[in-house]
Structure formats: structure tokens, C-alpha cells
């Protein structure tokens, strides 16, 4: 593969990830390199209670996740920002787990961190939607900018290096 092709593919992958990262309500998906070869072989991840791990979790999944985390609470009674954070976490936490299951340690790190960084972006966006403190809002904006850049860096690496 020549240099121009690599740069083009990397730019395309980075653009594809940065748009969902900033688009509110967009379903998060790991790059293809993160879901093709896992340390679990061809196991159906839904058998672990994760569904497809890409945003189609239902209320039962949310309740199960809350129970697993030792959080016995009525989510509907929580403030809107808590509900939004929990809903977004139901997408990125299973994706982080899925990404980390790759047989290659470098690929597993990049894939797990992409989902982890998306979680930080999601939390920062919820703060921007609901928070008032100027310092926290500025920090949230910095976090979004930094995490998007790092997701782009890892996605570019995956395109060039992951089999």
C-alpha cells in the first residue's frame, strides 16, 4: 500500500470517527479492526449479556448494568444529566470490553481506549448540555478536543497496523 493510500484511509477513518464522537445521539461503533479478531474466537458476545454492544441495549441491560455496579436506584428518578450519562455508558463500557478482547495487545489497547475516550467525550458533552460552571465547561471543551484527536490517532494507527 502506498503512502497516499495510507494517508487517505487514515483521514477517512478519522473523519468517520470524529463525526459520531461529536454528534449527540449518534450510536458509537468501534472501528472494524476492533471487532474482527478477538481473544474469544467466534463467541457471540450477546451470551455475556452485552447484546451487540453498539447502542441497542434496552432497559433490562441498563438495569442489569446498574445491579452489576452495585447501584440499586431508580434511574428515572435521577436528574436528566445522570440519566444521559448512564445511557451513554451503557454503550461505551461494553464496547470498551469488546475492544480489549483482541488477541493483539496493541490492537486491544487502541480499541479499548477508543471506547474509553468516547466515554469521556460523552460525559463532557453531557456537562456542556447541563453544567453552568465556566471552569468545568472549559475543561469539558478541552477534553472533547483532546479525546477526539487521540481517537483519530488510534484509528489511524489501526488502519495502518491492525490485520
C-alpha positions as CSV (number, residue, x, y, z in Angstrom):
1,X,0.0,0.0,0.0
2,X,1.5,3.3,-1.0
3,X,1.8,6.4,1.3
4,X,-1.0,8.3,-0.4
5,X,-3.4,5.4,0.1
6,X,-2.5,5.1,3.8
7,X,-3.0,8.8,4.4
8,X,-6.3,8.8,2.5
9,X,-7.6,5.8,4.5
10,X,-6.4,7.3,7.8
11,X,-8.1,10.6,7.0
12,X,-11.3,8.8,6.1
13,X,-11.2,6.7,9.3
14,X,-10.5,9.8,11.4
15,X,-13.4,11.7,9.8
16,X,-15.7,8.8,10.3
17,X,-15.0,8.6,14.0
18,X,-14.9,12.3,14.8
19,X,-18.4,13.0,13.5
20,X,-20.1,10.4,15.7
21,X,-18.0,11.5,18.6
22,X,-19.5,14.9,18.5
23,X,-22.9,14.1,17.1
24,X,-25.4,13.9,20.0
25,X,-27.4,10.7,19.9
26,X,-25.2,9.0,17.4
27,X,-24.6,5.3,18.0
28,X,-21.0,4.7,18.8
29,X,-19.3,1.9,17.0
30,X,-15.7,0.6,17.3
31,X,-13.6,0.6,14.1
32,X,-13.8,-2.6,12.1
33,X,-10.3,-3.6,13.1
34,X,-11.6,-3.9,16.7
35,X,-14.4,-6.4,16.0
36,X,-12.9,-8.9,13.6
37,X,-10.4,-10.9,15.6
38,X,-10.9,-11.4,19.3
39,X,-9.3,-13.4,22.0
40,X,-12.7,-15.1,22.4
41,X,-12.7,-16.6,19.0
42,X,-16.2,-16.5,17.4
43,X,-18.1,-16.3,20.7
44,X,-21.3,-14.4,20.4
45,X,-20.9,-11.6,22.8
46,X,-24.6,-11.5,23.5
47,X,-24.1,-14.6,25.5
48,X,-22.3,-12.4,28.0
49,X,-25.3,-10.1,28.3
50,X,-23.8,-7.4,26.1
51,X,-26.0,-7.7,23.0
52,X,-24.2,-6.4,20.0
53,X,-22.5,-3.8,22.3
54,X,-23.2,-0.9,19.9
55,X,-26.1,1.1,21.3
56,X,-29.1,-1.2,21.1
57,X,-29.2,-2.1,24.8
58,X,-32.7,-2.0,26.3
59,X,-33.9,-1.1,29.7
60,X,-33.1,-4.6,31.0
61,X,-29.5,-4.1,30.0
62,X,-29.4,-0.8,31.9
63,X,-30.9,-2.4,35.0
64,X,-28.5,-5.3,34.8
65,X,-25.5,-3.0,34.5
66,X,-26.7,-0.9,37.4
67,X,-27.1,-4.0,39.5
68,X,-23.7,-5.3,38.5
69,X,-22.2,-2.0,39.5
70,X,-23.9,-2.2,42.9
71,X,-26.2,0.7,42.1
72,X,-29.7,-0.1,43.4
73,X,-31.5,3.0,42.3
74,X,-34.5,4.2,40.2
75,X,-32.7,5.7,37.2
76,X,-35.9,7.5,36.1
77,X,-35.9,9.4,39.4
78,X,-32.4,10.7,38.8
79,X,-31.6,14.1,37.3
80,X,-31.5,14.3,33.5
81,X,-27.7,14.6,33.3
82,X,-27.4,11.3,35.3
83,X,-29.8,9.5,33.0
84,X,-27.9,10.7,30.0
85,X,-24.5,9.7,31.4
86,X,-25.8,6.3,32.3
87,X,-27.4,5.8,28.9
88,X,-24.1,6.7,27.1
89,X,-22.1,4.5,29.5
90,X,-24.3,1.5,28.5
91,X,-22.9,1.9,25.0
92,X,-19.2,2.6,25.7
93,X,-18.5,0.3,28.5
94,X,-19.4,-2.9,26.6
95,X,-17.6,-1.6,23.5
96,X,-14.5,-1.0,25.7
97,X,-14.7,-4.6,26.9
98,X,-15.2,-5.8,23.3
99,X,-12.2,-3.8,22.1
100,X,-9.9,-5.1,24.8
101,X,-10.6,-8.7,23.9
102,X,-8.4,-8.6,20.8
103,X,-5.6,-11.2,20.6
104,X,-3.1,-8.5,19.7
105,X,-2.1,-6.4,22.8
106,X,-1.5,-3.2,20.7
107,X,-4.8,-3.5,18.9
108,X,-6.7,-4.3,22.1
109,X,-5.2,-1.2,23.8
110,X,-6.2,1.1,20.9
111,X,-9.7,-0.4,20.6
112,X,-10.4,-0.3,24.3
113,X,-9.0,3.2,24.6
114,X,-11.1,4.4,21.7
115,X,-14.3,3.4,23.5
116,X,-12.9,4.8,26.8
117,X,-12.2,8.1,25.2
118,X,-15.6,8.2,23.6
119,X,-17.0,7.8,27.1
120,X,-15.0,10.9,28.2
121,X,-16.4,12.8,25.2
122,X,-19.9,11.7,26.1
123,X,-19.5,12.8,29.7
124,X,-18.1,16.2,28.6
125,X,-20.9,16.7,26.2
126,X,-23.5,16.0,29.0
127,X,-21.7,18.6,31.1
128,X,-21.9,21.1,28.3
129,X,-25.6,20.4,27.9
130,X,-26.4,20.7,31.6
131,X,-23.5,22.4,33.5
132,X,-23.1,26.0,34.4
133,X,-19.6,26.4,35.9
134,X,-17.3,28.2,33.4
135,X,-14.3,26.3,34.6
136,X,-16.0,22.9,34.2
137,X,-17.4,23.9,30.8
138,X,-14.0,25.0,29.6
139,X,-12.5,21.7,30.8
140,X,-15.2,19.7,29.1
141,X,-14.4,21.5,25.8
142,X,-10.7,20.8,26.3
143,X,-11.4,17.1,27.0
144,X,-13.6,16.8,23.8
145,X,-10.8,18.3,21.7
146,X,-8.1,16.2,23.2
147,X,-10.0,12.9,23.1
148,X,-11.2,13.4,19.5
149,X,-7.6,14.0,18.5
150,X,-6.4,10.8,20.3
151,X,-9.3,8.7,18.9
152,X,-8.1,9.9,15.4
153,X,-4.5,9.0,16.2
154,X,-5.5,5.5,17.4
155,X,-7.9,5.0,14.4
156,X,-5.1,6.0,12.0
157,X,-2.8,3.5,13.7
158,X,-5.4,0.7,13.5
159,X,-5.9,1.4,9.7
160,X,-2.2,1.1,9.1
161,X,-1.3,-1.7,11.5
162,X,-4.2,-3.9,12.5
163,X,-4.8,-7.0,10.5
